Amino acid sequence: MTPDEQPTAIVTCMDARLDAANFLELWPEAVHVTRNAGGRVTGDVLRSLAASCAMGTERILVVHHTDCAMAAHSDEQIRELLPGTAADRVEFLTIDDPAGALERDVDAVVGSSLLPRGTAVRGFVYDLEAKSVREQGGERSVGET
């Protein structure tokens, strides 16, 4: 990924090993970064992306990574580590199929009615060991059938 003038929003994992500023080579450009466990596209992420698009974002990048803890655990395993029953009401969106999870997350962005039609969407996997990124699936657009 190389710098350019296209306003960008990034959805990625909260893992501290994932340095969005470094691997995207876009800083100090204005980039909105939304992080959560696994870099999953949820309702709240779509809300943040809608706000970002309202501020001029024209491109959304969904970036998953290798060696993600959300791929090493199941929802049940995470629940066992938490106190009480509150965790029973949470879907942790663990990842049993990394390629499929990224595809589903990109699909969620492309299919969102909250986002402007035509917004560019791309999915990537960042390899933590190699410190390299590879695109998965090519560029798509919000509203694409």
Chimera marker file (.cmm) of the C-alpha trace (Angstrom):
<marker_set name="trace">
<marker id="1" x="0.000" y="0.000" z="0.000" r="1" g="1" b="0" radius="0.5"/>
<marker id="2" x="1.385" y="3.354" z="-0.931" r="1" g="1" b="0" radius="0.5"/>
<marker id="3" x="0.457" y="6.891" z="0.065" r="1" g="1" b="0" radius="0.5"/>
<marker id="4" x="-1.958" y="8.873" z="-2.035" r="1" g="1" b="0" radius="0.5"/>
<marker id="5" x="-4.535" y="11.602" z="-1.653" r="1" g="1" b="0" radius="0.5"/>
<marker id="6" x="-7.603" y="9.367" z="-1.281" r="1" g="1" b="0" radius="0.5"/>
<marker id="7" x="-9.126" y="9.839" z="2.219" r="1" g="1" b="0" radius="0.5"/>
<marker id="8" x="-9.027" y="6.429" z="3.900" r="1" g="1" b="0" radius="0.5"/>
<marker id="9" x="-10.593" y="4.573" z="6.826" r="1" g="1" b="0" radius="0.5"/>
<marker id="10" x="-9.048" y="1.386" z="8.164" r="1" g="1" b="0" radius="0.5"/>
<marker id="11" x="-10.659" y="-1.416" z="10.146" r="1" g="1" b="0" radius="0.5"/>
<marker id="12" x="-8.053" y="-3.562" z="11.865" r="1" g="1" b="0" radius="0.5"/>
<marker id="13" x="-7.279" y="-5.623" z="14.938" r="1" g="1" b="0" radius="0.5"/>
<marker id="14" x="-6.494" y="-4.155" z="18.345" r="1" g="1" b="0" radius="0.5"/>
<marker id="15" x="-3.329" y="-6.298" z="18.543" r="1" g="1" b="0" radius="0.5"/>
<marker id="16" x="-0.469" y="-3.997" z="19.583" r="1" g="1" b="0" radius="0.5"/>
<marker id="17" x="1.895" y="-5.824" z="17.207" r="1" g="1" b="0" radius="0.5"/>
<marker id="18" x="-0.088" y="-4.360" z="14.309" r="1" g="1" b="0" radius="0.5"/>
<marker id="19" x="1.359" y="-0.908" z="13.677" r="1" g="1" b="0" radius="0.5"/>
<marker id="20" x="-1.161" y="0.744" z="11.361" r="1" g="1" b="0" radius="0.5"/>
<marker id="21" x="1.001" y="3.849" z="10.932" r="1" g="1" b="0" radius="0.5"/>
<marker id="22" x="3.987" y="1.810" z="9.806" r="1" g="1" b="0" radius="0.5"/>
<marker id="23" x="2.494" y="-0.903" z="7.601" r="1" g="1" b="0" radius="0.5"/>
<marker id="24" x="0.148" y="1.398" z="5.720" r="1" g="1" b="0" radius="0.5"/>
<marker id="25" x="2.773" y="4.021" z="4.895" r="1" g="1" b="0" radius="0.5"/>
<marker id="26" x="-0.043" y="6.605" z="4.983" r="1" g="1" b="0" radius="0.5"/>
<marker id="27" x="0.845" y="8.572" z="8.103" r="1" g="1" b="0" radius="0.5"/>
<marker id="28" x="0.643" y="11.500" z="8.679" r="1" g="1" b="0" radius="0.5"/>
<marker id="29" x="-2.182" y="11.608" z="6.142" r="1" g="1" b="0" radius="0.5"/>
<marker id="30" x="-5.620" y="11.864" z="7.733" r="1" g="1" b="0" radius="0.5"/>
<marker id="31" x="-6.637" y="8.243" z="8.178" r="1" g="1" b="0" radius="0.5"/>
<marker id="32" x="-9.424" y="7.046" z="10.458" r="1" g="1" b="0" radius="0.5"/>
<marker id="33" x="-8.457" y="3.788" z="12.202" r="1" g="1" b="0" radius="0.5"/>
<marker id="34" x="-11.085" y="1.626" z="13.921" r="1" g="1" b="0" radius="0.5"/>
<marker id="35" x="-9.702" y="-1.244" z="15.994" r="1" g="1" b="0" radius="0.5"/>
<marker id="36" x="-11.349" y="-4.167" z="17.735" r="1" g="1" b="0" radius="0.5"/>
<marker id="37" x="-10.592" y="-7.795" z="18.579" r="1" g="1" b="0" radius="0.5"/>
<marker id="38" x="-9.932" y="-9.502" z="15.246" r="1" g="1" b="0" radius="0.5"/>
<marker id="39" x="-10.541" y="-6.396" z="13.122" r="1" g="1" b="0" radius="0.5"/>
<marker id="40" x="-14.112" y="-7.559" z="12.625" r="1" g="1" b="0" radius="0.5"/>
<marker id="41" x="-16.816" y="-5.472" z="10.937" r="1" g="1" b="0" radius="0.5"/>
<marker id="42" x="-19.635" y="-5.055" z="13.447" r="1" g="1" b="0" radius="0.5"/>
<marker id="43" x="-22.596" y="-2.699" z="13.673" r="1" g="1" b="0" radius="0.5"/>
<marker id="44" x="-20.516" y="-0.251" z="15.675" r="1" g="1" b="0" radius="0.5"/>
<marker id="45" x="-17.695" y="-0.393" z="13.124" r="1" g="1" b="0" radius="0.5"/>
<marker id="46" x="-20.194" y="0.392" z="10.359" r="1" g="1" b="0" radius="0.5"/>
<marker id="47" x="-21.422" y="3.350" z="12.445" r="1" g="1" b="0" radius="0.5"/>
<marker id="48" x="-17.839" y="4.625" z="12.693" r="1" g="1" b="0" radius="0.5"/>
<marker id="49" x="-17.264" y="4.088" z="8.977" r="1" g="1" b="0" radius="0.5"/>
<marker id="50" x="-20.453" y="6.015" z="8.177" r="1" g="1" b="0" radius="0.5"/>
<marker id="51" x="-19.191" y="8.942" z="10.274" r="1" g="1" b="0" radius="0.5"/>
<marker id="52" x="-15.820" y="8.695" z="8.535" r="1" g="1" b="0" radius="0.5"/>
<marker id="53" x="-17.469" y="8.741" z="5.097" r="1" g="1" b="0" radius="0.5"/>
<marker id="54" x="-19.532" y="11.764" z="6.151" r="1" g="1" b="0" radius="0.5"/>
<marker id="55" x="-16.171" y="13.477" z="6.801" r="1" g="1" b="0" radius="0.5"/>
<marker id="56" x="-14.899" y="12.679" z="3.312" r="1" g="1" b="0" radius="0.5"/>
<marker id="57" x="-13.548" y="9.129" z="3.388" r="1" g="1" b="0" radius="0.5"/>
<marker id="58" x="-13.542" y="7.573" z="-0.079" r="1" g="1" b="0" radius="0.5"/>
<marker id="59" x="-11.751" y="4.287" z="0.599" r="1" g="1" b="0" radius="0.5"/>
<marker id="60" x="-12.120" y="1.625" z="3.324" r="1" g="1" b="0" radius="0.5"/>
<marker id="61" x="-9.451" y="-0.968" z="4.055" r="1" g="1" b="0" radius="0.5"/>
<marker id="62" x="-10.240" y="-4.042" z="6.163" r="1" g="1" b="0" radius="0.5"/>
<marker id="63" x="-6.972" y="-5.466" z="7.505" r="1" g="1" b="0" radius="0.5"/>
<marker id="64" x="-6.721" y="-8.800" z="9.312" r="1" g="1" b="0" radius="0.5"/>
<marker id="65" x="-3.379" y="-10.334" z="10.326" r="1" g="1" b="0" radius="0.5"/>
<marker id="66" x="-1.540" y="-13.595" z="10.862" r="1" g="1" b="0" radius="0.5"/>
<marker id="67" x="-1.192" y="-15.096" z="14.342" r="1" g="1" b="0" radius="0.5"/>
<marker id="68" x="-4.408" y="-13.440" z="15.564" r="1" g="1" b="0" radius="0.5"/>
<marker id="69" x="-5.568" y="-14.538" z="19.019" r="1" g="1" b="0" radius="0.5"/>
<marker id="70" x="-9.155" y="-14.438" z="17.790" r="1" g="1" b="0" radius="0.5"/>
<marker id="71" x="-8.233" y="-17.283" z="15.414" r="1" g="1" b="0" radius="0.5"/>
<marker id="72" x="-6.558" y="-19.248" z="18.210" r="1" g="1" b="0" radius="0.5"/>
<marker id="73" x="-9.612" y="-19.349" z="20.487" r="1" g="1" b="0" radius="0.5"/>
<marker id="74" x="-13.299" y="-20.131" z="20.219" r="1" g="1" b="0" radius="0.5"/>
<marker id="75" x="-16.117" y="-18.056" z="21.692" r="1" g="1" b="0" radius="0.5"/>
<marker id="76" x="-16.539" y="-20.793" z="24.309" r="1" g="1" b="0" radius="0.5"/>
<marker id="77" x="-12.874" y="-20.645" z="25.347" r="1" g="1" b="0" radius="0.5"/>
<marker id="78" x="-13.050" y="-16.885" z="25.798" r="1" g="1" b="0" radius="0.5"/>
<marker id="79" x="-16.257" y="-17.185" z="27.832" r="1" g="1" b="0" radius="0.5"/>
<marker id="80" x="-14.555" y="-19.678" z="30.171" r="1" g="1" b="0" radius="0.5"/>
<marker id="81" x="-11.914" y="-17.084" z="30.975" r="1" g="1" b="0" radius="0.5"/>
<marker id="82" x="-14.412" y="-14.378" z="31.927" r="1" g="1" b="0" radius="0.5"/>
<marker id="83" x="-16.347" y="-13.984" z="35.177" r="1" g="1" b="0" radius="0.5"/>
<marker id="84" x="-20.096" y="-14.456" z="35.522" r="1" g="1" b="0" radius="0.5"/>
<marker id="85" x="-22.714" y="-14.861" z="32.844" r="1" g="1" b="0" radius="0.5"/>
<marker id="86" x="-22.372" y="-11.459" z="31.159" r="1" g="1" b="0" radius="0.5"/>
<marker id="87" x="-20.143" y="-13.011" z="28.507" r="1" g="1" b="0" radius="0.5"/>
<marker id="88" x="-22.978" y="-15.361" z="27.506" r="1" g="1" b="0" radius="0.5"/>
<marker id="89" x="-24.658" y="-12.403" z="25.807" r="1" g="1" b="0" radius="0.5"/>
<marker id="90" x="-21.606" y="-11.462" z="23.738" r="1" g="1" b="0" radius="0.5"/>
<marker id="91" x="-20.667" y="-12.879" z="20.363" r="1" g="1" b="0" radius="0.5"/>
<marker id="92" x="-16.864" y="-12.636" z="20.299" r="1" g="1" b="0" radius="0.5"/>
<marker id="93" x="-16.587" y="-13.227" z="16.535" r="1" g="1" b="0" radius="0.5"/>
<marker id="94" x="-13.660" y="-15.580" z="16.821" r="1" g="1" b="0" radius="0.5"/>
<marker id="95" x="-12.122" y="-16.653" z="13.534" r="1" g="1" b="0" radius="0.5"/>
<marker id="96" x="-12.190" y="-20.317" z="12.509" r="1" g="1" b="0" radius="0.5"/>
<marker id="97" x="-11.524" y="-19.548" z="8.828" r="1" g="1" b="0" radius="0.5"/>
<marker id="98" x="-9.229" y="-16.506" z="8.399" r="1" g="1" b="0" radius="0.5"/>
<marker id="99" x="-9.784" y="-16.076" z="4.655" r="1" g="1" b="0" radius="0.5"/>
<marker id="100" x="-13.538" y="-16.513" z="5.060" r="1" g="1" b="0" radius="0.5"/>
<marker id="101" x="-13.685" y="-14.067" z="7.975" r="1" g="1" b="0" radius="0.5"/>
<marker id="102" x="-11.950" y="-11.363" z="5.955" r="1" g="1" b="0" radius="0.5"/>
<marker id="103" x="-14.252" y="-12.010" z="3.014" r="1" g="1" b="0" radius="0.5"/>
<marker id="104" x="-17.339" y="-11.758" z="5.265" r="1" g="1" b="0" radius="0.5"/>
<marker id="105" x="-16.056" y="-8.515" z="6.782" r="1" g="1" b="0" radius="0.5"/>
<marker id="106" x="-15.418" y="-6.968" z="3.360" r="1" g="1" b="0" radius="0.5"/>
<marker id="107" x="-18.878" y="-8.173" z="2.260" r="1" g="1" b="0" radius="0.5"/>
<marker id="108" x="-20.410" y="-6.459" z="5.318" r="1" g="1" b="0" radius="0.5"/>
<marker id="109" x="-18.840" y="-3.140" z="4.309" r="1" g="1" b="0" radius="0.5"/>
<marker id="110" x="-19.755" y="-3.521" z="0.619" r="1" g="1" b="0" radius="0.5"/>
<marker id="111" x="-23.349" y="-4.395" z="1.539" r="1" g="1" b="0" radius="0.5"/>
<marker id="112" x="-23.899" y="-1.679" z="4.144" r="1" g="1" b="0" radius="0.5"/>
<marker id="113" x="-26.716" y="0.768" z="3.469" r="1" g="1" b="0" radius="0.5"/>
<marker id="114" x="-25.045" y="3.209" z="5.897" r="1" g="1" b="0" radius="0.5"/>
<marker id="115" x="-22.168" y="3.913" z="3.520" r="1" g="1" b="0" radius="0.5"/>
<marker id="116" x="-22.132" y="5.944" z="0.300" r="1" g="1" b="0" radius="0.5"/>
<marker id="117" x="-22.477" y="3.885" z="-2.852" r="1" g="1" b="0" radius="0.5"/>
<marker id="118" x="-19.242" y="3.652" z="-4.782" r="1" g="1" b="0" radius="0.5"/>
<marker id="119" x="-16.915" y="3.902" z="-1.768" r="1" g="1" b="0" radius="0.5"/>
<marker id="120" x="-13.856" y="1.756" z="-2.570" r="1" g="1" b="0" radius="0.5"/>
<marker id="121" x="-13.337" y="-1.286" z="-0.297" r="1" g="1" b="0" radius="0.5"/>
<marker id="122" x="-10.290" y="-3.554" z="-0.138" r="1" g="1" b="0" radius="0.5"/>
<marker id="123" x="-9.297" y="-6.447" z="2.140" r="1" g="1" b="0" radius="0.5"/>
<marker id="124" x="-5.764" y="-7.260" z="3.286" r="1" g="1" b="0" radius="0.5"/>
<marker id="125" x="-3.875" y="-9.725" z="5.447" r="1" g="1" b="0" radius="0.5"/>
<marker id="126" x="-0.814" y="-8.382" z="7.266" r="1" g="1" b="0" radius="0.5"/>
<marker id="127" x="1.881" y="-10.989" z="7.916" r="1" g="1" b="0" radius="0.5"/>
<marker id="128" x="3.369" y="-10.121" z="11.306" r="1" g="1" b="0" radius="0.5"/>
<marker id="129" x="6.507" y="-12.212" z="10.826" r="1" g="1" b="0" radius="0.5"/>
<marker id="130" x="7.340" y="-11.040" z="7.305" r="1" g="1" b="0" radius="0.5"/>
<marker id="131" x="6.106" y="-7.498" z="7.991" r="1" g="1" b="0" radius="0.5"/>
<marker id="132" x="4.327" y="-7.526" z="4.652" r="1" g="1" b="0" radius="0.5"/>
<marker id="133" x="0.769" y="-7.136" z="3.489" r="1" g="1" b="0" radius="0.5"/>
<marker id="134" x="-1.104" y="-8.952" z="0.750" r="1" g="1" b="0" radius="0.5"/>
<marker id="135" x="-4.421" y="-8.041" z="-0.767" r="1" g="1" b="0" radius="0.5"/>
<marker id="136" x="-7.237" y="-10.563" z="-0.744" r="1" g="1" b="0" radius="0.5"/>
<marker id="137" x="-10.038" y="-10.365" z="-3.268" r="1" g="1" b="0" radius="0.5"/>
<marker id="138" x="-9.286" y="-7.101" z="-5.101" r="1" g="1" b="0" radius="0.5"/>
<marker id="139" x="-11.052" y="-3.763" z="-4.921" r="1" g="1" b="0" radius="0.5"/>
<marker id="140" x="-14.820" y="-3.654" z="-4.610" r="1" g="1" b="0" radius="0.5"/>
<marker id="141" x="-17.313" y="-0.843" z="-4.057" r="1" g="1" b="0" radius="0.5"/>
<marker id="142" x="-20.080" y="-0.219" z="-1.563" r="1" g="1" b="0" radius="0.5"/>
<marker id="143" x="-23.388" y="-1.122" z="-3.192" r="1" g="1" b="0" radius="0.5"/>
<marker id="144" x="-21.755" y="-3.543" z="-5.631" r="1" g="1" b="0" radius="0.5"/>
<marker id="145" x="-23.912" y="-6.550" z="-6.385" r="1" g="1" b="0" radius="0.5"/>
<link id1="1" id2="2" r="1" g="1" b="0" radius="0.2"/>
<link id1="2" id2="3" r="1" g="1" b="0" radius="0.2"/>
<link id1="3" id2="4" r="1" g="1" b="0" radius="0.2"/>
<link id1="4" id2="5" r="1" g="1" b="0" radius="0.2"/>
<link id1="5" id2="6" r="1" g="1" b="0" radius="0.2"/>
<link id1="6" id2="7" r="1" g="1" b="0" radius="0.2"/>
<link id1="7" id2="8" r="1" g="1" b="0" radius="0.2"/>
<link id1="8" id2="9" r="1" g="1" b="0" radius="0.2"/>
<link id1="9" id2="10" r="1" g="1" b="0" radius="0.2"/>
<link id1="10" id2="11" r="1" g="1" b="0" radius="0.2"/>
<link id1="11" id2="12" r="1" g="1" b="0" radius="0.2"/>
<link id1="12" id2="13" r="1" g="1" b="0" radius="0.2"/>
<link id1="13" id2="14" r="1" g="1" b="0" radius="0.2"/>
<link id1="14" id2="15" r="1" g="1" b="0" radius="0.2"/>
<link id1="15" id2="16" r="1" g="1" b="0" radius="0.2"/>
<link id1="16" id2="17" r="1" g="1" b="0" radius="0.2"/>
<link id1="17" id2="18" r="1" g="1" b="0" radius="0.2"/>
<link id1="18" id2="19" r="1" g="1" b="0" radius="0.2"/>
<link id1="19" id2="20" r="1" g="1" b="0" radius="0.2"/>
<link id1="20" id2="21" r="1" g="1" b="0" radius="0.2"/>
<link id1="21" id2="22" r="1" g="1" b="0" radius="0.2"/>
<link id1="22" id2="23" r="1" g="1" b="0" radius="0.2"/>
<link id1="23" id2="24" r="1" g="1" b="0" radius="0.2"/>
<link id1="24" id2="25" r="1" g="1" b="0" radius="0.2"/>
<link id1="25" id2="26" r="1" g="1" b="0" radius="0.2"/>
<link id1="26" id2="27" r="1" g="1" b="0" radius="0.2"/>
<link id1="27" id2="28" r="1" g="1" b="0" radius="0.2"/>
<link id1="28" id2="29" r="1" g="1" b="0" radius="0.2"/>
<link id1="29" id2="30" r="1" g="1" b="0" radius="0.2"/>
<link id1="30" id2="31" r="1" g="1" b="0" radius="0.2"/>
<link id1="31" id2="32" r="1" g="1" b="0" radius="0.2"/>
<link id1="32" id2="33" r="1" g="1" b="0" radius="0.2"/>
<link id1="33" id2="34" r="1" g="1" b="0" radius="0.2"/>
<link id1="34" id2="35" r="1" g="1" b="0" radius="0.2"/>
<link id1="35" id2="36" r="1" g="1" b="0" radius="0.2"/>
<link id1="36" id2="37" r="1" g="1" b="0" radius="0.2"/>
<link id1="37" id2="38" r="1" g="1" b="0" radius="0.2"/>
<link id1="38" id2="39" r="1" g="1" b="0" radius="0.2"/>
<link id1="39" id2="40" r="1" g="1" b="0" radius="0.2"/>
<link id1="40" id2="41" r="1" g="1" b="0" radius="0.2"/>
<link id1="41" id2="42" r="1" g="1" b="0" radius="0.2"/>
<link id1="42" id2="43" r="1" g="1" b="0" radius="0.2"/>
<link id1="43" id2="44" r="1" g="1" b="0" radius="0.2"/>
<link id1="44" id2="45" r="1" g="1" b="0" radius="0.2"/>
<link id1="45" id2="46" r="1" g="1" b="0" radius="0.2"/>
<link id1="46" id2="47" r="1" g="1" b="0" radius="0.2"/>
<link id1="47" id2="48" r="1" g="1" b="0" radius="0.2"/>
<link id1="48" id2="49" r="1" g="1" b="0" radius="0.2"/>
<link id1="49" id2="50" r="1" g="1" b="0" radius="0.2"/>
<link id1="50" id2="51" r="1" g="1" b="0" radius="0.2"/>
<link id1="51" id2="52" r="1" g="1" b="0" radius="0.2"/>
<link id1="52" id2="53" r="1" g="1" b="0" radius="0.2"/>
<link id1="53" id2="54" r="1" g="1" b="0" radius="0.2"/>
<link id1="54" id2="55" r="1" g="1" b="0" radius="0.2"/>
<link id1="55" id2="56" r="1" g="1" b="0" radius="0.2"/>
<link id1="56" id2="57" r="1" g="1" b="0" radius="0.2"/>
<link id1="57" id2="58" r="1" g="1" b="0" radius="0.2"/>
<link id1="58" id2="59" r="1" g="1" b="0" radius="0.2"/>
<link id1="59" id2="60" r="1" g="1" b="0" radius="0.2"/>
<link id1="60" id2="61" r="1" g="1" b="0" radius="0.2"/>
<link id1="61" id2="62" r="1" g="1" b="0" radius="0.2"/>
<link id1="62" id2="63" r="1" g="1" b="0" radius="0.2"/>
<link id1="63" id2="64" r="1" g="1" b="0" radius="0.2"/>
<link id1="64" id2="65" r="1" g="1" b="0" radius="0.2"/>
<link id1="65" id2="66" r="1" g="1" b="0" radius="0.2"/>
<link id1="66" id2="67" r="1" g="1" b="0" radius="0.2"/>
<link id1="67" id2="68" r="1" g="1" b="0" radius="0.2"/>
<link id1="68" id2="69" r="1" g="1" b="0" radius="0.2"/>
<link id1="69" id2="70" r="1" g="1" b="0" radius="0.2"/>
<link id1="70" id2="71" r="1" g="1" b="0" radius="0.2"/>
<link id1="71" id2="72" r="1" g="1" b="0" radius="0.2"/>
<link id1="72" id2="73" r="1" g="1" b="0" radius="0.2"/>
<link id1="73" id2="74" r="1" g="1" b="0" radius="0.2"/>
<link id1="74" id2="75" r="1" g="1" b="0" radius="0.2"/>
<link id1="75" id2="76" r="1" g="1" b="0" radius="0.2"/>
<link id1="76" id2="77" r="1" g="1" b="0" radius="0.2"/>
<link id1="77" id2="78" r="1" g="1" b="0" radius="0.2"/>
<link id1="78" id2="79" r="1" g="1" b="0" radius="0.2"/>
<link id1="79" id2="80" r="1" g="1" b="0" radius="0.2"/>
<link id1="80" id2="81" r="1" g="1" b="0" radius="0.2"/>
<link id1="81" id2="82" r="1" g="1" b="0" radius="0.2"/>
<link id1="82" id2="83" r="1" g="1" b="0" radius="0.2"/>
<link id1="83" id2="84" r="1" g="1" b="0" radius="0.2"/>
<link id1="84" id2="85" r="1" g="1" b="0" radius="0.2"/>
<link id1="85" id2="86" r="1" g="1" b="0" radius="0.2"/>
<link id1="86" id2="87" r="1" g="1" b="0" radius="0.2"/>
<link id1="87" id2="88" r="1" g="1" b="0" radius="0.2"/>
<link id1="88" id2="89" r="1" g="1" b="0" radius="0.2"/>
<link id1="89" id2="90" r="1" g="1" b="0" radius="0.2"/>
<link id1="90" id2="91" r="1" g="1" b="0" radius="0.2"/>
<link id1="91" id2="92" r="1" g="1" b="0" radius="0.2"/>
<link id1="92" id2="93" r="1" g="1" b="0" radius="0.2"/>
<link id1="93" id2="94" r="1" g="1" b="0" radius="0.2"/>
<link id1="94" id2="95" r="1" g="1" b="0" radius="0.2"/>
<link id1="95" id2="96" r="1" g="1" b="0" radius="0.2"/>
<link id1="96" id2="97" r="1" g="1" b="0" radius="0.2"/>
<link id1="97" id2="98" r="1" g="1" b="0" radius="0.2"/>
<link id1="98" id2="99" r="1" g="1" b="0" radius="0.2"/>
<link id1="99" id2="100" r="1" g="1" b="0" radius="0.2"/>
<link id1="100" id2="101" r="1" g="1" b="0" radius="0.2"/>
<link id1="101" id2="102" r="1" g="1" b="0" radius="0.2"/>
<link id1="102" id2="103" r="1" g="1" b="0" radius="0.2"/>
<link id1="103" id2="104" r="1" g="1" b="0" radius="0.2"/>
<link id1="104" id2="105" r="1" g="1" b="0" radius="0.2"/>
<link id1="105" id2="106" r="1" g="1" b="0" radius="0.2"/>
<link id1="106" id2="107" r="1" g="1" b="0" radius="0.2"/>
<link id1="107" id2="108" r="1" g="1" b="0" radius="0.2"/>
<link id1="108" id2="109" r="1" g="1" b="0" radius="0.2"/>
<link id1="109" id2="110" r="1" g="1" b="0" radius="0.2"/>
<link id1="110" id2="111" r="1" g="1" b="0" radius="0.2"/>
<link id1="111" id2="112" r="1" g="1" b="0" radius="0.2"/>
<link id1="112" id2="113" r="1" g="1" b="0" radius="0.2"/>
<link id1="113" id2="114" r="1" g="1" b="0" radius="0.2"/>
<link id1="114" id2="115" r="1" g="1" b="0" radius="0.2"/>
<link id1="115" id2="116" r="1" g="1" b="0" radius="0.2"/>
<link id1="116" id2="117" r="1" g="1" b="0" radius="0.2"/>
<link id1="117" id2="118" r="1" g="1" b="0" radius="0.2"/>
<link id1="118" id2="119" r="1" g="1" b="0" radius="0.2"/>
<link id1="119" id2="120" r="1" g="1" b="0" radius="0.2"/>
<link id1="120" id2="121" r="1" g="1" b="0" radius="0.2"/>
<link id1="121" id2="122" r="1" g="1" b="0" radius="0.2"/>
<link id1="122" id2="123" r="1" g="1" b="0" radius="0.2"/>
<link id1="123" id2="124" r="1" g="1" b="0" radius="0.2"/>
<link id1="124" id2="125" r="1" g="1" b="0" radius="0.2"/>
<link id1="125" id2="126" r="1" g="1" b="0" radius="0.2"/>
<link id1="126" id2="127" r="1" g="1" b="0" radius="0.2"/>
<link id1="127" id2="128" r="1" g="1" b="0" radius="0.2"/>
<link id1="128" id2="129" r="1" g="1" b="0" radius="0.2"/>
<link id1="129" id2="130" r="1" g="1" b="0" radius="0.2"/>
<link id1="130" id2="131" r="1" g="1" b="0" radius="0.2"/>
<link id1="131" id2="132" r="1" g="1" b="0" radius="0.2"/>
<link id1="132" id2="133" r="1" g="1" b="0" radius="0.2"/>
<link id1="133" id2="134" r="1" g="1" b="0" radius="0.2"/>
<link id1="134" id2="135" r="1" g="1" b="0" radius="0.2"/>
<link id1="135" id2="136" r="1" g="1" b="0" radius="0.2"/>
<link id1="136" id2="137" r="1" g="1" b="0" radius="0.2"/>
<link id1="137" id2="138" r="1" g="1" b="0" radius="0.2"/>
<link id1="138" id2="139" r="1" g="1" b="0" radius="0.2"/>
<link id1="139" id2="140" r="1" g="1" b="0" radius="0.2"/>
<link id1="140" id2="141" r="1" g="1" b="0" radius="0.2"/>
<link id1="141" id2="142" r="1" g="1" b="0" radius="0.2"/>
<link id1="142" id2="143" r="1" g="1" b="0" radius="0.2"/>
<link id1="143" id2="144" r="1" g="1" b="0" radius="0.2"/>
<link id1="144" id2="145" r="1" g="1" b="0" radius="0.2"/>
</marker_set>
